[in-house]
Amino acid sequence: MMKLYWSPRSRSFTALWLMEETGVPYQRVLTDISTGAQRSLEFLTVNPMGKVPALQDGDAAMAEAAAICAYVAERYPDAALAPALGDVHRAKYLYWLFFAPSCIEPAIAQLAAKFEMNSVAAGWGDAKRVFDVLEAALEDGPWLLGETFSAADIAIGSSLNFAVRQFKMISPRPSFDRYLDRCESRPAFQRAALMAAGEKM
């Protein structure tokens, strides 16, 4: 059984939502970052960066939410969270899966810290472009791959929920609101949200 190391009110939400979408039993291992549990020697053997979420699957251990999404989606193909190899949608799936950590997260950091960067030098360009591109991609919907929900929606939906609804770092946009409403209506999202808030299931 997979072990998911997580902490309430953290980026662990992405991995919690992912695991709940699979419908597969897994063990949640509380690693409460408010108490410094992520700096324990035991946890650092799972993720030397001392961050949550992290995942252990037998002898395999990994971290980084998007990487966990990719791994779990392929580990449990019956959950249908990733297009199969050779599927025409797989390129867009991978693009959006990694758009969350490589573009949305730095754009959020840019907005939070109020720093300017040369948009050519910054890997994410600039915050406005990141959210304009995402807005255009979500116009048609219902999901990033059209009618098919995927782990990319978990990565993007988690990041967008964080930026728009939890911390109100970017202004709501109609396509964001429609998309987040669809995400929030999913039972797996709702279960993960309760856990991430520190509420008992």
Protein Blocks (a to p, Z undefined) as FASTA:
>chain_A
ZZddddehiaklmmmmmmmmnopacddddddfknopmmpmklmmmmmnopacdddehjbc
cehjklmmmmmmmmmmmnopaccehiaklmmmmmmmmmmmmmmmmmmmmmmnopacdfkl
pmnlpaklmmmmmmmmmmnombfnljaccfklmmmmmmmmmmmmmnopaccdfklmmmmm
mmmmpmklmmmmmmmnopaZZ
